[in-house]
Amino acid sequence: MDIDKIINDIISEILKYIKPTKEEYEKLLGIYEFVRDRIAKCIEGHFAEITLQGSVAKDTFIRGESDIDIFVLFNPTKYEDKWFEENFLPKIVNCFKEFKSIIQYAAHPYITLYVDGVEVNIVPAYKVSSPQQIKSAVDRTPFHTSYINSKLSERQKDEVRVFKYLLKSWNIYGAEIETRGFSGYLTELLIVAYGSLSELLKAATTWIPFKTCIDIEKYYPSTRDCLRKFRRSVFIVVDPVDKERNVAAAVSLKSFSIFKLLASAFLRKPTIELFSSAPRETLDTQELVNLVNKRSEDINSCILGIEYEVLNKVPDIVWGQLRRAERVLRNVLKSYGEKYIYIDTWLSKDLQKAIIFIEILGCKNKYHLHIGPPAYETINALNFIIKNSDAIVGPWIEENGRLYCLRRKRYDYATIIRNALENINLTALKMTKIISDDELDLLPLNDNEFRVWFTEFLMRKKISKLGKIPILKL
Amino acid sequence: MDIDKIINDIISEILKYIKPTKEEYEKLLGIYEFVRDRIAKCIEGHFAEITLQGSVAKDTFIRGESDIDIFVLFNPTKYEDKWFEENFLPKIVNCFKEFKSIIQYAAHPYITLYVDGVEVNIVPAYKVSSPQQIKSAVDRTPFHTSYINSKLSERQKDEVRVFKYLLKSWNIYGAEIETRGFSGYLTELLIVAYGSLSELLKAATTWIPFKTCIDIEKYYPSTRDCLRKFRRSVFIVVDPVDKERNVAAAVSLKSFSIFKLLASAFLRKPTIELFSSAPRETLDTQELVNLVNKRSEDINSCILGIEYEVLNKVPDIVWGQLRRAERVLRNVLKSYGEKYIYIDTWLSKDLQKAIIFIEILGCKNKYHLHIGPPAYETINALNFIIKNSDAIVGPWIEENGRLYCLRRKRYDYATIIRNALENINLTALKMTKIISDDELDLLPLNDNEFRVWFTEFLMRKKISKLGKIPILKL
């Protein structure tokens, strides 16, 4: 049987569940028109245009998962950012005062309204005649919307939906710092670039990190030129609307790798099962406690939790600081010779509390293997020997010419961690405590969402599903 | 104070202890003349020449440590190897029957006589007019002797003695497989090349493994040509007598590194203390048992001993096979994911028994960290995921994009070792048992020489002396 046929059957099957219904379209359109008309009245004479943007405007959204993005465009010669903040935002909030509203300050301020259970984002922006004239990143959005609408057929938009759904299932959808995955616009461009999901998946299996440039409008004479321009990017998709911009800049090596694996697994054995990530068996409180204790006994590992109160509840700011803290901790622990560390962070749904968890393998060993320089690099080698001449064992020279020694561990992990974190300025976070693995009762084990997360932290079984698809034989 | 002056003072001091006395010279010469004359009578009419070779002939030996090497040269057109074995050896043994004698079969057969407490080696060889015409490696020896005698002054010969003594102190003197260090001829050539010990030490600090070629007679137009010729050699000293031969071919990366370290340490702080390797504190039986137990508790390590009965007592053959077994064990254990292994072998002085000891760090951990391929190398990655989908933890993807998992160890070290060693043909050895660290009573702990060795196996403190020389500040 033809692989494209199988894939198309799967796409059709998925679409039954995720393609928005006629009722949903009507409801969203109704809300849009209602909000648009009220904005128009509310700031009459000020705006240049009120437009629908985002996945509703592009019709690439998934059933039940759409926000409505309304961009209110202003003449850039007449209005300034200051006016948005001081006049536009308060006026809009006031005009919609029967609805719940939140003023969001990310890179650019906007308002989120909750109308009939739907999130409506009202974003002030400038109306410019070309992407080269934008004053801020949001001004680019209308150009993205036009580009996608001019390129994608209805069928392709359906394939975008399926693609987004696949990425969501594996937690690699979204460019936010928490995920560092594929943004909505990126998914759309990839379907533009390859024409269909099936061709995209085939191409993805050949992508090489730091070596792949997808340049739909052929702005760069060669892949080499493109790679030179976006040197440090894992993955490059040149924005058709702005050749200086890599739409895939946020994609991490991990997200990139997961997508490649997914693509390969799917092509080997196309199955609808890959549209959900591994079913997590969630452990109950007692099972989690037992697992941590057993782990500690079996591999001398320890698990530490660094608990924070979240002061600034903007997700990208919180996640940015949490990931930075993770990196610092990883580096500091490595500098102490701890080679096998696993770090991940749980952030409560209400953004009140974060806990960075670290598992250090072998942390309960009393000695520590220090790996020195090659003994024939004499200056470094002598320094290592002098520094470690009081080691418990060695320094000795291995057959490979390298120096090693075993030293007694003289440090306390909590102190190392505390010192490391004191040196970085985490304005959005306030450390409340360091929880060791004999204080598990301090963890929010009553919170089901936490237990789900903590089970995955301990088991890390998510991608193993790719190895368990039935009849997936190589 | 001038460094060369300090070094010369140290050399003078060392020479007081190691330069042969007049009495020793007279005794050795007397023995040589006695043996020579008797050989001449014994095989009258057969030989072409009887000559003194080796370190006595070159006068580069250390007090009390000399063998006498007597080469009996034959006309290559009249005699064959077969004649040496069938006629020469029995005749000589018979002529010296009041002395203890051993017929040695290494690459070339020869006789060792014990005369007045001195080892006298009687080696049959061919008299050839140039090194290009040699029939076996021993025929080259007379050319080496002439070369060294034509190049070294008396003072330089004294420096060779000091150099040899330094290398002996650190167990890197001798080209045998056990040591893989610097042969006597190599030490002499290095003094020829650099003129003095002090210049040699200075040069040694700049040597780079696999990149250093010392070509005294400038046979090769450039270092590059020389390196190309001796591609896999850690260290290259072209034989002035045969440009195809690397006199330093036996030098291991470890011996090379130790010498470089010694040279650097000595130049930073020239001291006579470096002329003996770290004073070993030898532990007694109970201390050794305690140390092994403590090690096992503190770092989950285990120590295994593989005991052999030695069948063929030629040291280079035994050591060759023991080192091969070490390499096989190291590779097999690595293939099981054991990254931190320390292996060394004890061979009893009487060559009756050998024990290969292995310390495996973390071997008592019940899980095992498997490091997989990068997740973006999709084919390998999927194979890893499929193979390890039943792992206890993972497979998961780290920030670096690589796959990891923790698996329960399902193997028994003794079985792995037994299987690995069954597959290699060790003709000189017969395995008698595998000793685990709860059977230490099976070790020869009553043998003082073993305890010295086993203490060093456990402590590995030898080179740490280089970091402990007083006032050795960087």
Interface residues (C-beta under 8 A of the other chain):
Chain A: T205 W207 I208 P209 S252 L253 K254 F256 S257 I258 K260 L261 A263 S264 A265 R268 D298 I299 N300 R330 Y340 Y342 L361 G362 N365 K366 Y367 L369 P374 A375 Y376 T378 I379 A381 L382 N383 I385 I386 K387 N388 S389 A391 V393 G394 P395 W396 I397 E398 E399 N400 G401 C405 L406 L458 M459 R460 K461 K462 I463 S464 K465 L466 G467 K468 L472 L474
Chain B: T205 W207 I208 P209 S252 L253 K254 F256 S257 I258 K260 L261 A263 S264 A265 R268 E297 D298 I299 N300 R330 Y340 Y342 L361 G362 N365 K366 Y367 L369 P374 A375 Y376 T378 I379 A381 L382 N383 I385 I386 K387 N388 S389 A391 V393 G394 P395 W396 I397 E398 E399 N400 G401 C405 L406 L458 M459 R460 K461 K462 I463 S464 K465 L466 G467 K468 L472 L474
